[in-house]
Amino acid sequence: MSRPIAIIGPTGTGKSALALEVADRVSGRAAVEVINADAMQQYCGMDIGTAKLPPAQRRGIPHHQLDVLEVTETATVARYQQAAVADVESAAARGAVPIIVGGSMMYVQSLLDDWAFPATDPAVRARWEGRLAEIGVAALHAELARRDSAAATAILPTNGRRIVRALEVIELTGRPFAASAPAIGRPRWDTAIIGLDWPTETLDDRLASRTDDMFDAGLVDEVRALLGRGLRDGLTAARALGYAQVIEALDTAEGGEALERARELTFIGTRRYVRRQRSWFRRDHRIRWLDAASDGLAEAVLAHWRAVSSSR
């Protein structure tokens, strides 16, 4: 099969744009298909706040795992893994080069490392959900940090569902949540893995501009429209960065002041999330890291891809 290319790394580093550049260079010799690995880009209508590439900008390249969920549906790593594996293998069977693009940490690892997820226990799950309702998401995240600091680092402190799942797995297995993850070995399909990053100060500036651009482009109106489609009832979509902050602002009577605070909190939350992404991805020795400020990024990706292919 055609060996996949994975372009991963922190939010705001330019992964989608680089994937298109790489696709342009590959497409002269083979077809290309893109497989999304961003959890929130799976949701229909969550476009501005997720920086989803509009269809008109996809250059006719098939993109998979975009717009596959309604905002009322719960996104799970297990569902994504099953669907994305099928997308990669179907694309390769058609002779296309699959390009995996995204920065959702567990989604990437589930796809490249065949993560087998622990079983669930409804009674244990219900007990932790009760604890969440009792003490709130921030306090439960702190409890997770005391039990498993690595899991707390990887999971947003606003994501109650994943916090509950991690605590459930820890209780059921008696081991840290990450212990259920596969050892980092040869990636599935011998995927060539590229990591894209910027210096911290530069990326912080990019994240600030990105946040301003999203709010200026109509993120608040997008959230209002999605609330009419049940966003508030979504267990995962409503907690997405930007969306959660705007919902909270709209629920107050403070008007524009609350929305400006939402803008600030979105930037702060995104910056914190980037730190978690770096911590997660930097432990993976298979990743070939590229400085996003460098010239010739697409050529560097293809050079690494060819090197991996020739070493097979």
C-alpha positions in Angstrom: 0.0 0.0 0.0 1.0 3.7 -0.3 2.9 4.7 2.8 1.0 7.4 4.7 2.4 10.8 5.8 1.4 12.2 9.1 1.7 15.9 9.8 1.1 16.5 13.4 2.0 19.0 16.2 0.6 21.8 18.2 -2.4 24.0 17.3 -1.8 27.0 15.1 1.5 25.8 13.5 0.2 25.6 9.9 -0.3 21.8 9.5 -3.3 22.0 7.1 -1.5 24.5 4.8 1.6 22.3 4.8 -0.4 19.2 4.0 -1.8 21.0 0.9 1.7 21.9 -0.3 2.9 18.3 0.2 -0.2 17.1 -1.7 0.6 19.4 -4.6 4.0 17.9 -4.9 2.9 14.3 -4.5 -0.1 14.5 -6.8 2.1 14.7 -9.9 3.0 11.1 -9.3 0.0 9.7 -7.3 -3.4 10.6 -6.0 -3.6 12.1 -2.5 -6.3 11.9 0.2 -6.3 13.7 3.6 -7.5 12.2 6.8 -8.3 14.6 9.6 -6.9 14.0 13.1 -8.5 17.0 14.8 -11.3 15.9 17.2 -13.4 19.1 16.9 -13.2 19.3 13.1 -15.4 16.2 13.0 -18.4 18.4 13.9 -20.7 19.8 11.2 -20.9 23.6 11.5 -17.9 24.0 13.8 -15.8 25.7 11.2 -14.5 29.1 12.3 -13.5 28.1 15.8 -11.7 24.9 14.6 -9.9 26.6 11.7 -11.4 24.0 9.4 -10.3 24.3 5.8 -13.3 25.4 3.7 -14.2 23.0 0.8 -13.3 25.6 -1.8 -9.7 25.6 -0.4 -9.2 21.9 -0.4 -8.0 21.9 -4.1 -10.3 19.0 -5.0 -8.5 16.6 -2.6 -10.7 14.2 -0.8 -10.8 15.0 3.0 -12.0 12.4 5.4 -13.3 12.7 9.0 -14.5 16.2 8.5 -18.2 17.0 9.2 -19.0 13.5 10.3 -20.7 14.3 13.6 -23.6 16.5 14.7 -22.8 18.8 17.7 -25.2 16.7 19.8 -23.2 13.6 19.3 -20.3 12.5 21.5 -16.9 12.3 19.9 -14.9 9.3 21.0 -11.4 8.1 20.2 -12.6 4.6 19.6 -15.1 5.7 17.0 -12.5 7.9 15.3 -9.9 5.1 15.3 -12.2 2.6 13.5 -13.4 5.1 10.9 -10.0 6.7 10.2 -8.2 3.3 9.9 -10.8 2.4 7.2 -10.2 5.7 5.5 -6.4 5.3 5.4 -6.6 1.8 4.1 -9.3 2.5 1.5 -7.3 5.5 0.2 -4.1 3.4 0.0 -6.0 0.6 -1.7 -7.1 3.1 -4.4 -3.4 3.9 -4.9 -3.6 7.3 -3.1 -1.1 8.5 -0.6 -2.9 9.1 2.7 -1.9 12.3 4.5 -3.0 12.4 8.2 -3.2 15.9 9.5 -4.1 17.1 13.0 -3.0 17.7 16.6 -5.5 15.8 18.8 -3.1 13.7 20.8 -5.0 10.5 21.5 -6.6 10.5 18.1 -3.1 10.5 16.5 -1.8 7.8 18.7 -4.9 5.6 18.3 -4.5 5.8 14.6 -0.7 5.2 14.4 -0.3 2.8 17.2 -3.4 0.6 17.2 -4.6 1.6 20.7 -6.7 -1.1 22.2 -9.1 0.7 24.6 -9.9 -0.8 28.0 -13.4 -2.0 28.8 -15.8 0.2 30.6 -17.8 -0.5 33.7 -21.2 1.3 34.0 -21.2 1.3 37.8 -17.7 2.7 38.0 -18.4 5.3 35.3 -21.6 6.3 37.1 -19.8 6.8 40.4 -17.2 9.1 38.8 -19.9 11.0 36.9 -21.6 11.5 40.2 -18.4 12.8 41.6 -18.1 15.2 38.7 -21.6 16.5 39.3 -20.8 16.9 43.0 -17.4 18.8 42.9 -17.2 20.2 39.4 -14.9 19.7 36.5 -12.0 21.7 37.8 -11.8 19.8 41.1 -12.2 16.5 39.4 -9.3 17.4 37.1 -7.2 18.2 40.1 -8.1 14.8 41.6 -7.0 13.1 38.3 -3.7 15.1 38.5 -3.1 13.7 42.0 -3.7 10.1 40.7 -2.1 10.4 37.2 -0.3 13.6 36.4 0.4 12.5 32.8 -3.2 11.9 32.1 -4.1 15.3 33.6 -1.6 16.9 31.3 -3.1 15.4 28.2 -6.7 16.1 29.1 -8.2 19.6 29.1 -9.3 20.6 32.6 -12.7 21.5 31.1 -13.3 18.0 29.5 -15.3 16.3 32.2 -16.2 13.3 30.0 -12.5 12.4 29.4 -11.5 13.1 33.0 -14.2 10.6 34.1 -13.0 8.1 31.5 -9.4 8.4 32.7 -10.4 7.9 36.3 -12.6 4.9 35.4 -9.7 3.3 33.5 -7.3 3.9 36.4 -9.7 2.3 38.9 -10.4 -0.7 36.6 -6.8 -1.4 35.7 -5.0 -0.3 38.7 -2.5 1.4 36.4 -2.0 5.0 35.0 -4.3 5.9 32.2 -1.4 6.1 29.7 -0.5 2.5 30.6 -3.4 1.4 28.4 -1.7 3.0 25.4 0.5 0.9 23.2 4.2 1.2 23.5 5.8 3.5 20.9 7.2 1.2 18.3 7.0 1.0 14.5 4.0 3.1 13.4 1.1 1.5 11.7 1.6 1.3 7.9 5.2 2.5 8.5 3.8 6.0 8.4 6.4 8.8 8.0 5.6 11.1 10.9 6.4 14.9 10.7 6.0 17.3 13.6 5.6 21.0 12.9 6.3 23.6 15.5 7.4 27.2 16.0 9.4 28.9 18.7 7.2 29.5 21.7 7.1 33.3 21.5 6.3 33.2 17.8 3.6 30.6 18.2 2.1 32.6 21.1 1.8 35.6 18.7 0.3 33.4 16.0 -2.3 32.0 18.5 -3.2 35.6 19.6 -3.8 36.6 15.9 -5.6 33.3 15.2 -8.0 34.0 18.1 -8.7 37.5 17.0 -9.3 36.3 13.4 -11.8 33.7 14.6 -13.8 36.2 16.7 -13.6 38.8 13.9 -14.7 36.3 11.3 -18.0 35.5 13.2 -17.2 32.9 15.9 -19.9 34.3 18.2 -22.6 34.1 15.4 -21.4 30.6 14.6 -21.9 29.6 18.3 -25.4 31.2 18.3 -26.4 29.2 15.3 -25.0 25.9 16.7 -26.9 26.5 20.0 -30.0 26.4 17.9 -28.9 22.9 16.7 -28.3 21.6 20.2 -24.7 22.6 20.9 -25.4 23.1 24.6 -26.4 19.5 24.9 -23.3 18.1 23.3 -20.9 16.3 25.7 -17.8 17.1 23.7 -18.6 19.8 21.2 -19.8 22.3 23.8 -16.4 22.0 25.6 -14.3 22.9 22.5 -11.9 25.8 23.0 -13.6 29.0 21.9 -17.0 27.5 21.9 -17.2 26.9 25.6 -15.9 30.4 26.3 -18.5 32.0 24.0 -21.3 30.0 25.4 -20.4 31.1 28.9 -20.2 34.8 27.7 -23.6 34.5 26.0 -25.1 33.2 29.3 -24.2 36.3 31.1 -25.8 39.8 30.9 -22.5 41.6 30.5 -22.7 41.9 26.7 -19.6 42.9 24.8 -17.4 42.9 27.9 -18.1 39.2 28.5 -17.3 38.5 24.9 -14.0 40.3 25.1 -13.2 38.2 28.1 -14.2 35.1 26.1 -11.7 36.1 23.5 -9.0 36.4 26.1 -9.8 33.1 27.7 -9.9 31.4 24.4 -6.3 32.5 23.7 -5.2 31.5 27.2 -6.8 28.1 26.9 -5.3 27.5 23.5 -1.9 28.4 24.7 -2.2 26.0 27.6 -3.4 23.3 25.2 -0.4 23.8 23.0 1.9 23.2 26.0 0.1 19.9 26.6 0.4 18.9 22.9 4.1 19.6 23.0 4.6 17.5 26.2 2.7 14.6 24.6 4.2 14.6 21.2 7.8 15.3 22.2 8.1 11.9 23.9 7.6 10.2 20.5 11.1 9.5 19.1 9.7 8.6 15.7 8.6 12.2 14.9 10.8 14.2 12.5 10.4 17.7 13.8 10.5 20.7 11.4 10.8 24.4 12.3 7.7 25.9 10.7 9.7 29.1 10.1 12.1 27.3 7.7 11.9 27.4 3.9 11.3 24.3 1.9 9.0 22.6 4.4 7.2 20.5 1.8 10.4 19.3 0.3 11.7 18.4 3.8 8.5 16.3 4.4 8.9 14.5 1.1 12.6 13.8 1.7 11.8 12.2 5.1 8.9 10.3 3.5 11.2 8.9 0.8 13.9 8.1 3.4 11.4 6.1 5.4 10.2 4.3 2.3 13.7 3.4 1.2 14.5 2.0 4.6 11.6 -0.4 4.5 
